[in-house]
Amino acid sequence: MKLNESWYGNKAKIIKQGKDYAVIEYGCSGKGIVSTYQLFDGISLCFLDFDTEDIMPSQQFNPNIISIVCCYSGRYECEFSNHQVFYLSEGSFAVMGTKYLPSFFSFPLKKCFAFSLVIDIQSLSSNSIQLLDSFDLNINKISEHLRLDENGYLCHAEKELGHIFSEIYEAKDINDISYFRIKAIEFLFRINKFSHDENQSFQYYDKKYIQKAKEICNYMIEHLDEKVSLRQLTAEKDFNLSLFHKVFTQIYGDTPYAYIKKYKMNIAANELKNTDRKINDIALSLGYNNASKFSIAFHSVYDILPKDYRKQNN
């Protein structure tokens, strides 16, 4: 399988390949692996496995593309040419035509596992079109039905579609092209039943608000041992407090305090597992003035007390 450099950029390189698939190292800092399967002429399935803080530019695509991006875990940030930003949350998918593909993408939680079904309409062969027709699937009609010329289509994968969603991602390492072909057709068949009226609509925010919210989050992370006033921080940024909460939740999927608590407890879990530091010392370093309050917070995230977590992992 030949790497389409225009899709991945000149930093990308193939690290493994077969007749119908290629595993691509994206070329970002940290981890960025894309496993691509050529299902049919003009239809590809790509698995995304990223652990990076990089903001990456989208590459150039043909003028008639439909991309269905499904977020399995983590969070997927898309920035468009007008500097509007939206987020794809865990368990949701977006259907986008070329006109509404993002200019940049990144992952605010660093880690993201997703897959995308990419349909290059002008590259569909007569065999591919005939196969789709046999299942009453017309890609142009799907595009019209979801009004992809007006905007992207966003939806949470519920019930049957969610089941297919999971089956596709959980089979990402089996390298069975026939299985993926069946699941891709099944996925398209389900989407073909959707209407624009079921669209959840993208929640866009201007990049300047996104940047301010991220700066406040970074400040909170750098001062984990302090009590931080969001009212004061947002006032210093000339940022409406109510809007800040909405933007923050869109970016990180949690309220500010819930996100920071989880962040602290992840640090604590690592300390409990890999060091001999006293629990009280860990609590103080994370801004808890006594071990009791820390234990309650840890239990609320991990459903186990710190001392028991340490015993379990030692």
Summary of the structure (lengths in Angstrom):
residues: 314
radius of gyration: 22.0
end to end distance: 45.8
largest distance: 69.3
contacts: 949
relative contact order: 0.10
helix: 44%
strand: 24%
